[in-house]
Amino acid sequence: MAPPREHAPLAERVEELLAAGGPLPIVAAGRPVLRRGAEHYDGQLGPALLARFVEALRVTMHAAPGVGLAAPQVGIELRIAVVEDPAPVPEEVAVARGRVPQPFRVLVNPSYEPVGTARAAFFEGCLSVPGWQAVVARHAEVRLRGQDEHGRALDEVFGGWPARIVQHETDHLDGTLYLDRAELRSLSTNEAAAALWAQPTPDAAAEQLGFELPR
């Protein structure tokens, strides 16, 4: 399926995307829409179309599968993202990474700021950079502000893996990919990461690939 026409009105482009039904095509790195930064959402889609678009993002995220998806990743430069994480990982991994289940939620016009100075580094991937993972040091705790899909205010502190997810998705809305923040010496294919670096923390990768982790 072709991406939506770049210069058509946003609502028209979203309608074109939704017309095909099913999961939406995910835009891969190299497309300008991932680098421009997204437009503040201010009712451009209308309530009914927004609800349909959010549902399509949810379906696409689940099908990928992923734990978050931002509108620019399907070619729509609006400050909207969805996140959800059932956290289906072993307890040892969940504890080391602070990964706890997160319900489905919609982030509209989100922004974040660090809470404290602690940072945490783990392997991270992206649906728009398929096949690769790299270690990214991110704020261990952030305060996220914005709205939900109904316009209700969002002001919440996230820690652990949920903090990583909301930073990753909000970065997409600013035209930032996780590779911009990654330790490039850690860059690994999914196959290499699974075979060599599946430990709860990336300490072994740092030692053997030759990069520093935040302490």
N, C-alpha and C positions, 0 to 999 in steps of 0.2 A: 504494500500500500504506500502511495506517495505521501510525503509529509504535507501538512496543511499549507496552503498558499501564504507565503510570508507577509504579503502586504494587504491581505484581505482583513476586514474588521475581525477583532478577536472572537466575538460571539459567532460570527459566520464560520470561522476556522474551527471552533470547538464543535459546532454542529456537524461540520464535514467529518471531523474525527469520529464523532459518536455514531455517525450514520452506518459505519461498517459493523458495529456491534463487537462484543468480545473485548479481549485485552487490546490496549492501544499499542502502536509501535513505539519502542523506546529509542530515543535519539542517542547516537553514540558520539564520543569525543571527536572534535573536529568540526562539529556544526556550530555556527556562530551563536545560535540561540542559547547554548550552554555557557557562553562567555559574556553576553551583553548585560546581564543583570535584568531582573524581572520588574514589571510595572506594578506599582501599588494597586492592590485590588480595591475598587471603589464601585462595585455594582455593575461592572462591565458585562457580566453574563446574565444578570437577573436571577432571582431565587430558584426558579425551576431548572434553568439550564445549569446553574452552579451545582445543584443537587445531583443532576445527571452526570456532570463532569467529575464531581467528587467520587461518585460511585464507580465511574470508569477508572479513576486513579486507584481506587481500592482493589478492583478486580485485576488491574494490571500489576499492581504490587504483589498481590497474592500469586499470580500466575508466573511471575518472573523466576523464582520467588525472591522477595526482598523484605526489608523491615521499614522501608521508607521510599517515597517517590515524590519528586517535585514537578510542578507543572512544566518547567522548561525541558524536563527529560522526555516529555511527549510533544515538544515543539511549541508550547504555549507559554509566552513570557509574562506570566502573572505570578504574584507572590502568594502562591498556594502550594501546600505540600500535605501529604498524608503520612502517618507513621503508625505502625503496629508491630509488636514483637511478642510472639508466644514464648520466646526464649527456650527452645527445645534443645538445651545443651546439658552435658553432664554437670553435676553439682560442683565439682572441682573447678570447671571452667566458669560457671556462673558466679562462684564466689570470687575468683581471681579477677574477673572482669566487671564485677558489679552488675551482672546481667539479670534483670528481673522482668517478668512479663509486663508488657505495656498494652493497654487496650487501644483499639482503633481510635484515632483522633485526627482532626483536621486542623492545620495551622494556616491561618490567613494573616498575611503581613507580619510574619514573625521576625523578631530580632533577639539576640542574646548578648549577655555580658557575663564575664567570669565572676564566680563567687570564690574568693580566696585566690591563692597563687598555685595551688597544687595542679600538676599535670599528670596525665596517664597516657601511656603509649601502647598500642596494640595494632595487630594487622587489621586492615580495613579494605573493603572492596567497594565497587560501585557498579550499578546496572548500566551506566553509560560508559564504563571502561571495562567491558566484559573480558573475563579470562585472567585478570591480574589482581594482585593484592600487594599492599605495602604497609609498613608501619607508620602510623600517624600519631604524633603527640598532640593531645587536645586537653582543654580545660577539664579537670576532673568533675567540676560542678559549675553549672551555669544557671542564670536566671533568664527565663524565656518569657517574652511579652508579645502580645499580638491579640488575635481574636480567633474564635471558632467559626464554623461555616454559617452560624446564625447571627454573627456579629457580637457575641458575648465576649467580654474581655478575658484574655488569658494572661495570667501572671503567676508563673510557677517555677520552682527550683527543681532542676533535674541533676542527678548524680549518676556515677557509674556509666553503664552502657547506654541507658536512656539519654544521658547528657551527650554522648557521642552521636547518637542518632539525630537528635535535634540540631546539633551543630552541623553535621554533614548535610542535612536537608536544607537548613537555612543558608548555608554556604552556596548551595546550588542557586538560590534565588538572588545571590550577589554575584553570580558569574564565576564562582570559585569551585574547582574540582578538588577532590581529596588529594590528588597527586601534587597540587600546589603546596600542600602542607606536609607531604610525605618525606620520609627518609629514603632517598632514591636507591641507596645501597641495599635496602631491604626488598626492593621490587622483585616479586616472585610470581610465576604463573600459579593458577589455582592448583594445578597438579603438584608443583614443587612445594607450595605451602601446605598442602594436605600430607605430603610424604615426609617433609622435613620439619615443618614449623607448626605442628598441630598442638603443641603444648599450650597450657593455659596462658602463659605470658611469652613475650618475644625475647626473653633473655638469651636463649641459645642462638637465635637468629642474629642478635646483636653481636654476640661473641664471634660467631663463625663468619658472618658477612662483613664485620668490621664497621659498626656504627655505634653511636652512643645513645643510651636511653636517658630520659630525664630522671633525676633522683630528688 
